[in-house]
Amino acid sequence: MVNYRWAVVLFGSMVLAFMACDPTELPEPTDGDPVFRLEGNLDSTAFELAAGVDNYFMFTELSPTNDGNLQSLSRLEELDCSTDCAPGWQFEFSGSIAALDSLLGVGQVPFIQPGTIITDTTYTLNLTANSSHSAGAPALSHEWAFYDGSAAGTSTVEKEIPGPGTYEVELTTITEGDCQSYTRKSFSFNTVQQGCEVSFTVDTTILFDSLIVATYDQGGAPEQLIWQDSIISQPGSIFSFLPPQGTGQFTLCLEGLFPDGCIAASCQTILLQQASVCRNRIDGGIETEINTVVIPGPSSGVVIRYQDEQGNLYSTAAGSQAPSFSFSIESAGPYENNSLGQPTLQLGIRFQCQLYDEAGAPWKTAEATGTIAVAIPD
């Protein structure tokens, strides 16, 4: 690790060159005015640090990173200290040569911070038309009608819906022989019962006597059943009906009223002469798919670190920064080479940020102004 001491130099003989070791003498500020300093507040606690005062020094070094970019690290810390050190600050600027050249000028410098995680949930009605004919006649068509007025004519449908809510779907099926059946069903995230739907079974063994006997298929928990729009019955009861004389086919409908206000319906066509019944139902429901997208944070910018007296390290890079927080360079000019011979800049800075502990939990906010040194490429 290469350390570099900064102080105001009046005469060349006052410069201490320390090639690969820490300087052993403190630089004296010129006329009580240190070149490199930092003052501000950590939450509500004020602080003021200066190179050459209370054993603080300014160190800076430019080095390559694993991804082929460059990293310029500036530290305002206590000299030659490994334990029980005074609090110190670090400023790490990262990016390509071109990025650093752009960053280390007057203006705003973005914080390097974790990427933004965006969770997008897609809600889809995945439905299948299920039809049957007691004599085995195949289905010829399925017609869907949806809550928003749209329609479809396939046996299976996928329809994206806006989100949680109640969505009504109707299905009309026509089988060979022009037998038509109908189901109306609602789908909801909040429906406690197993689907807001009703269905019934017609006894085909007694249709030759022109007597229709239908039994509600137990399922869900309707408060009330209504046959043919007017005949009220309770779940579990059997409905018997004598159709008009000479009727070749008859459509029987059942509507169910549920506690949450949902209404469902089912209609079956009964072919009396063939003693057969066609019916349909809607299978499926609402499916959700959660997609997580990570938007990477800035690849070039600044990271601020603070180390307290106990050696705990806090950083801006472990969490996001509020839009009102910023890091700005208010002045920039050339300064001396560091002990590695790397050119440096003297930067006037101002920042406000949120510091996080190493686990990523918010710690304290900091705001400060000051002057630091930053090593730059040749």
C-alpha positions in Angstrom: 0.0 0.0 0.0 1.4 3.4 -1.0 0.7 6.3 1.3 1.0 9.9 0.3 1.3 13.0 2.6 -0.3 16.2 1.5 0.5 19.6 3.0 1.1 23.2 1.8 4.7 23.4 0.5 6.4 26.8 0.5 9.9 25.6 -0.3 11.1 22.5 -2.2 13.1 21.4 0.8 9.9 21.0 2.8 8.6 18.1 0.6 9.0 14.7 2.1 9.3 11.9 -0.4 8.2 8.6 1.0 8.6 5.9 -1.7 7.1 2.8 -0.2 6.7 3.6 3.4 4.7 6.0 5.5 6.2 9.4 6.3 7.4 9.7 9.9 7.0 13.4 10.4 3.8 15.5 10.2 3.6 18.3 7.7 3.0 21.6 9.3 0.1 23.7 7.8 1.1 26.9 6.3 -0.1 29.8 8.3 -2.6 27.6 10.0 -4.4 26.9 6.7 -4.2 23.2 5.7 -4.5 22.4 2.0 -6.6 19.3 2.4 -9.5 19.2 4.8 -13.1 18.0 5.4 -15.8 19.5 7.6 -19.4 18.7 8.0 -21.9 16.7 10.0 -22.5 13.0 10.6 -26.2 13.0 11.4 -26.2 15.9 13.9 -22.6 15.6 15.1 -20.1 18.1 13.6 -16.6 17.1 12.5 -13.6 18.8 11.1 -10.5 17.1 9.8 -7.3 18.5 8.2 -4.2 17.0 6.8 -1.2 17.9 9.0 -3.4 18.4 12.0 -3.9 15.8 14.8 -1.8 13.3 12.9 -4.1 13.3 9.9 -2.7 12.9 6.4 -4.1 12.9 2.9 -3.2 9.8 0.8 -4.0 9.0 -2.8 -3.2 6.3 -5.3 -4.4 5.2 -8.8 -4.6 1.5 -9.5 -6.2 -0.9 -12.0 -9.4 -2.9 -11.2 -10.2 -6.5 -12.1 -12.7 -5.4 -14.8 -10.0 -3.4 -16.7 -11.0 0.0 -15.3 -9.1 2.3 -13.0 -9.7 3.2 -9.4 -8.4 6.4 -7.7 -8.6 6.1 -3.9 -8.2 9.1 -1.7 -8.0 8.8 2.1 -8.0 11.4 4.9 -6.8 9.2 7.8 -4.6 9.0 10.8 -1.0 8.4 9.9 0.6 5.0 10.7 -2.4 3.6 12.5 -3.7 0.1 12.5 -5.9 -0.2 15.7 -7.9 2.3 17.7 -7.5 4.8 15.0 -9.2 8.2 14.8 -12.2 8.3 12.4 -11.3 8.6 8.7 -12.8 9.1 5.3 -12.2 7.5 1.9 -13.3 8.6 -1.5 -13.0 6.0 -4.3 -13.5 7.1 -7.9 -13.8 4.3 -10.5 -14.2 4.1 -14.2 -12.4 3.9 -17.5 -9.7 6.4 -18.4 -12.3 8.4 -20.4 -14.8 8.1 -17.6 -12.4 9.3 -14.9 -11.4 12.2 -17.1 -15.1 13.2 -17.3 -15.9 12.5 -13.7 -13.0 14.4 -12.1 -14.1 17.8 -13.4 -16.4 20.4 -12.1 -19.9 19.0 -11.9 -22.0 16.1 -10.4 -20.4 12.7 -9.8 -22.9 9.7 -9.6 -22.8 7.4 -6.6 -21.8 3.8 -7.3 -24.6 1.9 -5.7 -26.4 -1.5 -6.0 -28.7 -2.0 -9.0 -32.4 -1.4 -8.8 -34.6 -4.5 -8.4 -37.9 -4.1 -10.2 -40.6 -6.8 -9.6 -43.2 -7.1 -12.3 -46.2 -9.4 -11.7 -48.2 -10.6 -14.6 -51.8 -11.9 -14.0 -53.3 -14.2 -16.6 -56.6 -16.0 -17.0 -55.6 -19.5 -18.3 -58.9 -21.2 -19.2 -60.0 -24.4 -21.0 -63.4 -25.1 -22.4 -64.6 -28.5 -21.2 -67.7 -29.9 -22.9 -69.6 -33.1 -22.9 -72.6 -34.7 -24.7 -74.3 -37.7 -23.2 -74.6 -39.3 -26.6 -71.0 -38.6 -27.5 -71.5 -35.8 -30.0 -68.3 -33.8 -30.5 -68.1 -30.1 -29.8 -68.1 -27.9 -33.0 -67.4 -24.5 -31.5 -66.5 -22.6 -28.3 -67.3 -18.9 -27.9 -65.8 -16.9 -25.0 -67.0 -13.6 -23.8 -64.9 -11.6 -21.3 -65.5 -8.9 -18.8 -64.1 -6.2 -21.0 -66.1 -7.0 -24.1 -63.5 -9.0 -25.9 -64.1 -12.5 -27.3 -62.3 -15.6 -28.4 -63.3 -18.7 -30.4 -60.7 -21.4 -29.3 -61.0 -24.2 -26.8 -58.2 -22.7 -24.6 -57.6 -19.1 -23.9 -54.9 -17.0 -22.2 -55.9 -13.5 -21.3 -53.8 -11.0 -19.4 -55.7 -9.2 -16.7 -54.8 -5.9 -15.0 -54.3 -7.4 -11.5 -56.2 -8.6 -8.5 -60.0 -8.2 -8.8 -63.1 -10.2 -10.0 -63.4 -11.1 -13.6 -66.5 -12.6 -15.3 -66.2 -15.0 -18.2 -68.9 -16.6 -20.3 -68.5 -19.7 -22.5 -71.0 -21.0 -25.1 -70.4 -24.4 -26.7 -72.2 -25.9 -29.6 -71.9 -29.6 -30.3 -72.8 -31.7 -33.3 -76.6 -31.7 -33.7 -76.9 -28.1 -32.7 -76.9 -28.7 -29.0 -75.9 -25.6 -27.1 -74.6 -25.2 -23.5 -73.6 -22.1 -21.6 -71.5 -21.3 -18.5 -70.9 -18.0 -16.7 -68.2 -18.0 -14.1 -66.3 -15.4 -12.1 -62.7 -15.5 -11.1 -61.4 -13.6 -8.2 -58.3 -13.5 -6.0 -60.6 -13.0 -3.0 -63.0 -15.8 -3.6 -62.8 -18.2 -0.7 -64.9 -21.0 -2.1 -63.6 -23.2 -4.8 -64.5 -21.1 -7.7 -67.6 -18.9 -8.1 -69.4 -21.4 -10.3 -72.5 -23.6 -10.4 -73.3 -26.8 -12.3 -75.9 -29.5 -12.3 -76.5 -33.0 -13.6 -79.6 -34.0 -15.5 -80.9 -37.6 -15.1 -81.0 -38.9 -18.6 -82.6 -42.2 -17.6 -86.1 -40.7 -17.3 -86.1 -38.2 -20.2 -88.3 -40.5 -22.3 -91.1 -39.7 -19.9 -90.6 -36.0 -20.6 -89.7 -35.4 -17.0 -86.6 -33.4 -16.3 -84.9 -34.2 -13.0 -81.7 -32.1 -12.2 -79.5 -32.2 -9.2 -77.1 -29.4 -8.2 -73.5 -30.6 -8.2 -72.1 -29.8 -4.8 -69.3 -27.3 -4.9 -68.7 -23.8 -3.7 -71.1 -22.4 -1.2 -73.9 -20.5 -2.9 -76.4 -18.8 -0.7 -79.2 -19.3 -3.2 -80.0 -21.2 -6.4 -82.4 -19.9 -9.0 -83.7 -22.2 -11.7 -85.1 -20.8 -14.9 -84.7 -17.2 -13.6 -87.5 -17.5 -11.1 -87.6 -20.8 -9.2 -85.7 -20.5 -6.0 -84.2 -23.6 -4.3 -81.5 -24.3 -1.7 -78.2 -26.2 -2.4 -78.8 -29.9 -2.2 -82.3 -29.9 -3.4 -83.5 -31.7 -6.5 -85.3 -29.8 -9.3 -88.1 -31.5 -11.3 -89.6 -29.9 -14.4 -92.2 -30.9 -17.0 -91.4 -29.2 -20.3 -94.2 -28.1 -22.6 -95.8 -30.8 -24.7 -94.2 -31.3 -28.2 -90.9 -29.8 -27.2 -88.0 -31.5 -29.0 -85.4 -29.7 -27.0 -85.4 -27.7 -23.8 -82.8 -25.4 -22.2 -82.5 -25.6 -18.5 -80.5 -22.9 -16.6 -79.3 -22.5 -13.1 -78.0 -19.3 -11.4 -76.1 -19.3 -8.1 -75.8 -16.3 -5.7 -72.7 -16.4 -3.5 -71.9 -14.6 -0.2 -69.3 -12.3 -1.7 -71.7 -11.0 -4.3 -70.5 -13.2 -7.1 -73.1 -14.6 -9.5 -72.5 -17.7 -11.6 -74.7 -19.5 -14.1 -74.9 -22.7 -16.1 -77.3 -23.7 -18.9 -77.7 -27.2 -20.5 -79.7 -28.1 -23.6 -81.8 -31.3 -23.2 -82.7 -33.2 -26.4 -85.8 -35.0 -25.3 -86.3 -37.3 -28.3 -82.7 -38.5 -28.1 -82.7 -38.6 -24.3 -79.4 -36.8 -24.3 -77.9 -33.7 -22.7 -75.0 -31.4 -23.6 -73.2 -29.4 -21.0 -69.9 -27.4 -20.7 -67.8 -26.0 -18.0 -64.8 -23.6 -17.6 -61.6 -25.1 -16.2 -58.6 -23.1 -15.1 -58.2 -19.9 -13.3 -55.9 -16.9 -12.6 -52.2 -17.6 -12.7 -49.5 -15.2 -11.6 -45.9 -14.9 -12.8 -43.4 -12.8 -11.0 -40.6 -11.4 -13.1 -37.6 -9.8 -11.3 -35.5 -7.4 -13.3 -32.2 -6.0 -12.0 -31.2 -2.7 -13.5 -27.5 -2.3 -12.9 -26.3 0.8 -11.0 -23.7 3.2 -12.4 -20.5 1.5 -13.4 -18.4 4.6 -12.9 -18.7 7.2 -10.1 -17.8 7.7 -6.5 -18.0 5.6 -3.3 -17.7 7.3 0.1 -16.5 5.3 3.1 -16.3 6.3 6.8 -14.4 4.3 9.5 -15.2 5.0 13.1 -13.0 4.7 16.2 -13.9 1.0 16.6 -12.8 0.1 13.1 -16.4 -0.3 11.7 -16.6 0.6 8.1 -19.6 2.3 6.5 -20.2 3.0 2.9 -22.5 4.6 0.3 -22.1 1.6 -2.0 -24.1 -0.8 0.2 -27.5 0.8 -0.5 -29.3 3.3 -2.6 -29.0 7.0 -2.3 -32.0 9.3 -2.2 -32.5 11.6 -5.2 -31.8 14.6 -3.0 -28.3 13.2 -2.1 -25.4 14.1 -4.3 -21.7 14.4 -4.7 -20.3 17.4 -6.6 -16.9 18.7 -7.6 -16.9 22.5 -7.2 -13.3 23.1 -8.3 -10.5 21.1 -9.9 -6.9 21.9 -10.6 -3.5 20.1 -11.0 -1.4 19.4 -7.9 1.9 17.6 -7.2 2.7 14.0 -8.2 2.3 11.4 -5.5 5.2 9.2 -4.3 4.5 6.8 -7.2 5.0 9.7 -9.6 1.3 9.7 -10.5 -0.2 13.1 -11.3 -2.9 14.4 -9.0 -5.7 16.8 -8.9 -6.8 19.1 -6.0 -10.6 18.9 -5.9 -13.0 21.1 -4.0 -16.0 18.8 -3.1 -19.4 18.9 -1.5 -21.6 15.9 -0.7 -24.6 14.7 1.1 -25.2 10.9 1.4 -26.6 8.0 3.3 -24.0 5.6 4.8 -24.8 1.9 5.3 -23.2 -0.7 7.5 -21.5 -3.8 6.1 -24.8 -5.7 6.3 -26.5 -3.1 4.1 -28.6 -1.5 6.9 -28.9 2.3 6.8 -26.6 3.9 9.4 -26.2 7.7 9.4 -26.4 10.5 6.9 -23.4 12.7 6.2 -22.9 16.1 4.6 -19.6 17.9 4.2 -17.5 20.2 2.1 -13.7 20.1 1.7 -10.6 19.7 -0.4 -9.1 16.4 -1.3 -6.4 15.0 -3.6 -7.1 12.5 -6.4 -4.5 10.6 -8.4 -5.2 10.5 -12.1 -3.8 8.8 -15.2 -0.7 10.2 -16.9 
